[in-house]
Amino acid sequence: PIPVKKKFSKSFANGKVFAICIDGSDHAEGAFNMVKNNFLTKEDFLLGIYIYNSKKDNDYNYKNKKDTVIKNYEDKFSMLDSNKSLFKFEDRFSQIHALEQVNKTAFDHKADFLFCGFVGMKGPKGDNAELSRGIDYMLKCCSEPFVIIKDITQRESKQNAQFNWLFVFDQAILRSESILDKFLPLVD
């Protein structure tokens, strides 16, 4: 079993901490695979964050149900180095948005980046996962560099099948430059 109480300590970490939002959707899976396969090095840490809503679990389709998501990602994280990965899941606090809770968890674990899969502002049709619906919140309020990974099928339909990276700068220019400096070495 994967421990769920440990936190990554920057005092012993040589690498970066990559946090990923998980909700059972295909676009969250795409973001997970993107980070695991393209950004993660032997020195880095991977933190999966799944915030479920036990009050709405019966309304979700099979792949978004709590037990399905937890089993799926426990299996995925069990294949990774347990000292360099953590799958954390918890019930949603009713008074805040799920992504606000994700943001707090990533911040508490000293994440360098928070990745989230994305299809559109209202989420994919027929998929009741919650994460796409809060992207606007994260753009305004995220406490660490926030990376939106567009759904992979949209990327594959492009002529060169490559990603375009869009950087959003705010009024705190020094913070924006710092984020740009941190992210550019990850991109080929």
Secondary structure, 3 states (H helix, E strand, C coil): CCCCCCCCCCCCCCCCEEEEEECCCHHHHHHHHHHHHHHCCCCCEEEEEEEECCCCHHHCCHHHCHHHHHHHHHHHHHCCCCCCEEEEEEECCCCCCHHHHHHHHHHHCCCCEEEEEECCCCCCCCCCCCHHHHHHHHHHHCCCCEEEEECHHHHHCCCCCCCCCCCCCCCCHHHHHHHHHHHHHHCC
